Amino acid sequence: MGNSQEPHDFNISVMPSSLTPVHVAKAAEGLNLYDTASHQVSHFVPLKPGRVGIYVCGATVQSSPHIGHIRAAVAFDVIRRWFLKLGYQVTFVRNVTDIDDKILDKAAAAGQRWWARAYYYEREFTEAYNTLGVLPPTVEPRATGHMSDMINLIQRIIDNGHGYVVLDDEGKPTGNVYFDVASWPHYGELTHQKQTAEVDEAAAVADRMGPSVDATGTDKYNPVDPADASPDKHDPRDFALWKAPKDTDPEDARWSTPFGVGRPGWHIECSAMSHRYLGDGFDIHGGGLDLRFPHHENEMAQTRAAGYPSAARWMHSAWVTAKGEKMSKSLGTGLSVPSVLAEHSAWVVRYALGSVQYRSMLEWSDQALVEAQAAYDRVSNFIERAGVVLGEQPTRDEVVAVSADELPADFVAALNDDINVSGATAAIFTAIRSGNTLLSKLADRVDSEAAKAEVRETLVAVRAMLDTLGLDPLAEPWLSDGAAGGAGAGAGESPEHTALEALIAEQLQARQEARKARDFAKADAIRDALSAAGIAIEDGPQGSTWSLK
């Protein structure tokens, strides 16, 4: 496996161009975000005007993705989408850890080549991201493609006096290199090891559930790396920058370095890749809450010890829980994405995963999916009815062109408040209620054209808000997936909607015939039965129409 070299035209062909005009919305002035290091919500100001650099720790591709993995991906996808809607030019880097003890051990147990296993599950993760509407990253680097970057970074840390090479009895390097925590007085600033002041409730919950330096004892979520338990360390807090190979490691999972043959420690990968693609300092470093310690604490320390600025802000998405327990493969409670998608549409699953603010624990249950399905029914029903009245749907270009400054104020205020998705969703359904009221009164309006213009304005706003959350049913991947159902103008309806339409049409015809025969008792009984089933009937000059309540 060779080490990657930066293409000559990398910045031109991949990265957002510095020559591209940037028009940041006025709404961006109100953006406030939480910072794990300060435990405070504060005003966001980018390091470079109009541009935002984000690095998010991606998957260790040892096996199939589960809902916990994808929750983090959806959470940071929403954050990224809000930056884009605000008009920022965003460079979004999400790595792939494709060399790791678990990958090596599981591949060996299954009789696989480790790199083949890693690539297989990397593709599964990509499929899950795409299916659930997560935007592809600007760059998605693999750890194995950045060995030279890691080796150079480790050498800088050693040269700066913050790392040491373990030697054998003959004075030769063993391949083990450790970060010297005692030499770095700033160690612990991310997770507040040395602070005695009270932290906020979100941090306290995280600490109680672990893992954190604030809660001692065995970490059931992130077992200790054997290299970090070595007696060769100078201090128990020291952690591996480079690891000598285990006897069971394949020959192609070892790299030669000035400090011996081996492979990288877990933390050094992200320091090297974030610096490679985002340079000296960037705006946001993100990841799941379980990465807060030791991964991100160690990453911050080694990056700064190498002489580079760390991220200006650290953001962590909370866990998916099942009956209060963190969802984790190691605990046997993981729900694989394919198994969940076998029973629920991708739109519904994404809505459920993104239904609460990123820092809030998300309790995964059948009820959460039922509520997500109900939300989809309300959304698609309004979009479909409005499209029928207008005779068309607004184009995707029109929806995407809506700037943050043109979105409803309550929606903007919610997302500017540390990405309060619950508040943003409430704003969407407030607009849908208003739209449904307009639709129900449309037949009685003398100024029908003006009324239709109001409907169109509401429809565009609703779809633009949904699109900001990655949920516009008339966008990809939902259109290709068939999730748009009856909402799509000119698109094929879902089988479920077609069947429901036929059944209700039959009932409406029977009701109309009963009314003609002046059998009002029968007509009312049909209406009441439909109402009890959650179907609202609207009678107008052109006949009766129905909608889901």
RASUL-V176770 format. One record per helix or strand of 2 or more residues. SS is the DSSP state (H for helix, E for strand). FROM is the first residue (numbers start at 1). TO is the last residue. If there is no record, write none. Layout:
# RASUL-V176770
[[SS/FROM/TO] [SS/FROM/TO]]
This chain:
# RASUL-V176770
[[H/10/13] [H/26/30] [E/32/35] [E/40/43] [E/51/56] [H/67/85] [E/89/94] [E/96/97] [H/101/110] [H/114/131] [H/143/159] [E/163/167] [E/173/179] [H/181/183] [H/201/209] [H/226/229] [E/239/244] [H/251/253] [E/262/264] [H/266/278] [E/284/288] [H/289/305] [E/313/317] [E/320/322] [E/325/326] [H/329/331] [H/337/341] [H/346/353] [E/362/363] [H/366/390] [H/396/400] [H/404/406] [H/409/416] [H/421/444] [H/448/468] [H/478/481] [H/485/487] [H/495/516] [H/520/532] [E/535/540] [E/543/548]]
